[in-house]
Amino acid sequence: MNANLRNEQVWLAVGSLMVLAAVALAVALVYTRDVMIPFVLAIFITTVVAPVIDFQVVRWRIPNWIAILAALLLVLAMMALLGVVLIVAVQTIVNTADEYSEQVARLPKQLFAELHAHNIHVDQALISSELKSHLPGMITSAAGTVSTLLSNGLLIVFFVVFLMIGRNPHKRRTGIYAQIESAIRGYITTVTAISMVIGVLVALILWALGLRMAWLFGLLAFLLNFIPNIGPIVACFLPIPVALTQFHEPWRIVAIVALPGAVHLIIGNFIEPRLMGKGLELHPVTVLLALAFWGLLWGVIGMVLAVPIVATLRIVLSRFATTRPLGHLLAGRLPGTEPPVPIA
């Protein structure tokens, strides 16, 4: 009994220290976000591009600095392409923010008409004015997040260069490092490819239905697909204000929401799991909590980085006997639901 009590006290002390450490780390991440966000992005970019360097050096016997230069040019080309697209998208969003807000503000009119028909009185002017006053700020704030990311591009490239220089292509990586690198690389490449397919399909569907700014909503579908669970839902409902003001046929409005939703549903539930295979072993509740936590710390960028960060944390926690129960908990495996795993 004394031994059990002592073990419980030890676990309570360890748990309390871990909570305090997590709070202190969260505060530090908030205050260092201007540096940490570009650094984390650079780590993920280097992880994806590293096989290009390794292949050139090991297989083609190219000098390391030439391989790094070639990989860096590839990264710069990708960042430049994405930057141009995002700049055009941000400019379009900012220019149409007021118009989009007015369209959203018109949506309650039909609802208010129904409510008045049932003798339920609501201050329509107040709600409409609130929508029109707040939506432009929300839209431009989201555009500001993208602009901030673009302005940090130089710092990201700086970190990428030094991470590439510090990498040894001839050293074979094993153990926890190889597991983390493989999981993150597989996740990023798969999600990027799937998001591109979804963005193109959504843009083509909305264009075929005659919706204005179809390419913009396709781009938003591509970007929001990097935010699991929440992003695809938001992307499906974004075109509704434009559709309601542009069309009067109910079937077309339903199709503008239903067809992109079907694309997200089919690809997200049938194709994506097959491509990812075993995946990152994160429970859906863990993903939602990670989105909320990292979104609170780092905003929209934090929500994009939440899944790979928590997946890395799960791999590290599962590697050590003391923290292995926490790693299993992130994967949705409760204590006692499976046989113990031997210590590596």
C-alpha positions in Angstrom: 0.0 0.0 0.0 2.8 2.4 0.9 4.6 1.6 -2.4 1.4 2.3 -4.4 0.8 5.5 -2.5 4.4 6.6 -3.2 4.0 5.8 -6.9 0.8 7.9 -7.0 2.5 10.8 -5.3 5.4 10.6 -7.8 3.1 10.5 -10.8 1.1 13.5 -9.3 4.4 15.4 -8.8 5.6 14.6 -12.3 2.2 15.5 -13.8 2.1 18.8 -12.0 5.6 19.7 -13.2 4.7 18.8 -16.8 1.6 21.0 -16.6 3.7 23.9 -15.3 6.4 23.3 -18.0 3.7 23.2 -20.7 2.3 26.6 -19.5 5.8 28.1 -19.4 6.5 26.7 -22.9 3.2 28.1 -24.2 4.0 31.6 -22.9 7.5 31.4 -24.4 6.1 30.3 -27.8 3.7 33.2 -27.8 6.4 35.8 -27.1 8.9 34.2 -29.6 6.3 33.5 -32.4 8.0 36.0 -34.8 11.1 33.7 -34.8 9.7 30.3 -33.9 7.1 30.2 -36.7 9.6 30.8 -39.5 12.0 28.3 -37.8 9.4 25.5 -37.5 8.3 26.2 -41.2 12.0 26.0 -42.2 12.4 22.6 -40.4 9.4 21.2 -42.2 10.6 22.5 -45.6 14.0 21.1 -45.0 12.5 17.7 -44.1 10.6 17.6 -47.3 13.5 18.8 -49.5 16.3 16.8 -47.8 15.9 13.7 -50.0 16.7 15.9 -53.0 20.1 16.8 -51.5 20.8 13.3 -50.3 20.1 11.8 -53.8 22.4 14.3 -55.5 25.2 13.8 -53.1 25.0 10.0 -52.6 23.8 8.8 -56.0 25.2 11.4 -58.4 28.3 12.3 -56.4 27.6 16.0 -56.7 29.5 18.3 -54.2 27.4 19.1 -51.2 27.3 22.9 -51.8 26.0 22.4 -55.3 23.3 20.0 -54.1 22.3 22.5 -51.4 22.3 25.4 -54.0 20.0 23.3 -56.3 17.7 22.4 -53.4 17.6 26.0 -52.3 16.7 27.2 -55.8 13.9 24.7 -55.8 12.6 26.0 -52.5 12.9 29.6 -53.7 11.0 28.8 -56.9 8.2 27.1 -54.9 8.0 30.0 -52.4 8.0 32.6 -55.2 5.2 30.8 -57.0 3.2 30.4 -53.8 4.0 34.1 -52.9 2.7 35.4 -56.3 -0.5 33.4 -56.0 -1.0 34.5 -52.4 -0.3 38.2 -53.2 -2.9 38.1 -56.0 -5.4 36.3 -53.7 -4.8 38.8 -50.9 -5.3 41.7 -53.2 -8.5 40.2 -54.5 -9.8 39.5 -51.0 -9.0 43.0 -49.7 -10.6 44.6 -52.8 -13.8 42.6 -52.4 -14.0 42.6 -48.6 -16.6 45.4 -48.5 -18.7 43.8 -51.3 -18.5 40.4 -49.6 -19.5 41.9 -46.3 -22.5 43.5 -47.8 -23.6 40.2 -49.4 -23.3 38.5 -46.1 -25.3 41.3 -44.4 -28.1 40.7 -46.9 -28.5 37.0 -45.9 -30.6 37.7 -42.7 -33.3 39.5 -44.7 -35.2 36.4 -45.7 -34.8 35.0 -42.2 -36.1 38.2 -40.7 -39.0 38.2 -43.1 -40.0 34.8 -41.9 -39.6 35.8 -38.3 -41.8 38.9 -38.7 -44.4 36.7 -40.4 -44.6 34.8 -37.1 -44.7 38.0 -35.0 -41.1 37.6 -33.9 -39.4 41.0 -34.0 -35.6 41.3 -34.5 -33.6 44.5 -35.1 -32.5 43.7 -38.6 -30.7 47.0 -39.1 -28.5 46.5 -36.0 -27.5 42.9 -37.0 -26.8 43.9 -40.6 -24.7 46.9 -39.6 -22.8 44.7 -37.1 -22.0 42.2 -39.9 -21.0 44.9 -42.3 -18.7 46.5 -39.8 -16.9 43.4 -38.5 -16.6 41.2 -41.6 -14.1 43.5 -43.5 -11.9 43.5 -40.5 -12.0 39.7 -40.2 -11.3 39.3 -43.9 -8.4 41.8 -43.9 -7.1 40.2 -40.7 -6.9 36.8 -42.4 -5.2 38.5 -45.4 -2.8 40.1 -42.9 -1.8 36.7 -41.7 -0.8 35.7 -45.2 1.1 39.0 -45.7 3.0 38.4 -42.4 4.0 34.9 -43.6 5.2 36.4 -46.9 7.2 39.1 -45.1 8.9 36.3 -43.0 10.0 34.5 -46.2 13.5 35.8 -46.0 13.9 34.6 -42.4 12.5 31.2 -43.5 15.1 30.9 -46.3 17.8 31.9 -43.9 16.9 29.1 -41.5 16.5 26.6 -44.4 20.1 27.4 -45.7 21.7 26.7 -42.3 19.6 23.6 -41.7 20.7 22.3 -45.1 24.3 23.1 -44.4 24.2 21.3 -41.1 22.8 18.1 -42.6 25.1 15.2 -43.5 23.7 13.4 -46.5 26.1 10.4 -46.0 24.8 9.8 -42.4 22.0 7.2 -42.3 19.3 8.3 -39.9 17.7 5.6 -37.7 15.5 5.4 -34.6 13.3 8.2 -33.5 14.8 10.8 -35.9 14.1 8.7 -38.9 10.6 8.0 -37.7 9.8 11.6 -37.2 11.3 12.6 -40.5 9.4 9.9 -42.4 6.1 10.8 -40.7 6.4 14.5 -41.3 7.6 14.2 -44.9 4.8 11.8 -45.7 2.2 14.0 -44.1 3.3 17.2 -45.8 3.8 15.8 -49.3 0.5 13.9 -49.2 -1.6 16.8 -47.8 0.0 19.2 -50.3 -0.8 16.9 -53.3 -4.4 16.2 -52.0 -5.0 19.9 -51.3 -3.9 20.8 -54.9 -6.3 18.3 -56.3 -9.1 19.5 -54.1 -8.4 23.2 -55.0 -8.4 22.5 -58.7 -11.6 20.4 -58.5 -13.4 23.0 -56.4 -12.4 25.8 -58.7 -13.6 23.9 -61.8 -16.9 22.9 -60.2 -17.6 26.5 -59.1 -16.5 27.8 -62.5 -18.8 25.3 -64.3 -21.7 26.5 -62.1 -21.0 30.1 -63.1 -19.9 31.4 -59.7 -17.9 34.6 -59.6 -14.4 34.4 -58.2 -14.4 30.6 -58.6 -10.6 30.5 -58.7 -10.4 32.4 -55.4 -12.6 29.9 -53.7 -10.6 27.1 -55.2 -7.4 28.7 -53.8 -9.1 29.1 -50.4 -10.1 25.4 -50.5 -6.5 24.5 -51.2 -5.2 26.6 -48.3 -7.9 25.6 -45.8 -7.4 21.9 -46.5 -4.2 22.2 -44.5 -6.3 22.7 -41.4 -7.8 19.3 -40.7 -11.5 18.8 -40.0 -12.3 22.6 -39.7 -10.8 23.9 -42.9 -12.8 21.9 -45.4 -16.1 22.8 -43.7 -15.2 26.5 -43.8 -14.2 26.3 -47.4 -17.5 24.7 -48.4 -19.6 27.5 -46.9 -17.5 30.5 -48.0 -19.1 30.9 -51.5 -22.7 31.0 -50.0 -23.1 34.8 -49.8 -21.9 35.2 -53.4 -24.1 32.4 -54.6 -27.2 33.8 -52.9 -26.7 37.3 -54.4 -25.7 36.0 -57.9 -28.3 33.2 -58.4 -32.0 32.7 -57.7 -32.2 29.0 -58.5 -32.2 27.0 -55.3 -30.6 23.9 -57.0 -27.6 26.0 -58.1 -27.0 27.3 -54.7 -27.3 23.9 -53.2 -24.9 22.5 -55.8 -22.3 25.2 -55.0 -22.2 23.9 -51.4 -22.9 20.2 -52.0 -20.5 19.4 -54.9 -17.4 20.8 -53.3 -18.5 19.2 -50.0 -18.7 15.9 -51.8 -15.2 16.4 -53.2 -13.9 17.0 -49.6 -15.9 14.1 -48.3 -14.8 11.5 -50.9 -11.1 12.5 -51.0 -10.8 13.1 -47.2 -12.5 9.8 -46.1 -11.6 7.4 -48.9 -8.6 8.5 -50.9 -6.5 10.4 -48.3 -6.4 7.5 -45.7 -5.2 5.1 -48.4 -2.4 7.4 -49.5 -1.3 8.1 -45.9 -1.3 4.5 -44.9 -0.7 4.2 -41.2 -0.7 7.9 -40.9 0.3 9.9 -37.9 -1.6 7.9 -35.3 -3.5 10.8 -33.8 -7.0 10.5 -32.4 -9.6 12.9 -33.9 -10.1 14.5 -30.5 -6.3 15.1 -30.3 -6.4 16.8 -33.6 -9.2 19.1 -32.6 -7.5 20.0 -29.3 -4.2 20.6 -31.1 -5.9 22.9 -33.6 -7.5 24.9 -30.7 -4.2 25.1 -28.7 -1.8 26.0 -31.6 -4.4 28.3 -33.1 -4.6 30.1 -29.8 -0.8 30.5 -29.7 0.1 31.2 -33.3 -3.2 31.9 -35.1 -4.0 30.5 -38.5 -0.4 29.4 -39.1 -0.5 27.5 -35.8 -3.5 25.6 -36.9 -1.7 24.6 -40.1 1.4 23.4 -38.1 -0.6 21.8 -35.3 -0.9 18.3 -36.7 2.8 17.7 -37.6 3.9 19.3 -34.3 1.6 17.1 -32.2 2.6 14.0 -34.3 6.2 14.7 -33.6 5.4 15.1 -29.9 3.5 11.8 -29.9 6.5 10.0 -31.5 8.9 11.4 -28.9 6.6 10.7 -25.9 6.0 7.1 -27.1 9.8 6.5 -27.3 10.4 6.7 -23.5 8.8 4.4 -20.9 7.9 7.3 -18.5 6.0 9.3 -21.1 4.7 6.4 -23.2 1.2 6.5 -21.7 0.9 10.1 -22.8 2.0 9.2 -26.3 -0.6 6.4 -26.4 -3.2 8.8 -25.1 -2.6 11.2 -28.0 -3.1 8.2 -30.4 -6.4 7.4 -28.6 -5.1 4.3 -26.9 -6.3 4.3 -23.3 -4.4 2.5 -20.6 -5.4 -1.2 -20.4 -6.8 -1.4 -23.9 -3.7 -3.1 -25.4 -0.8 -5.2 -24.2 2.3 -3.3 -23.0 5.0 -2.4 -25.6 8.5 -3.5 -24.7 11.0 -0.7 -24.1 13.3 -0.2 -27.1 
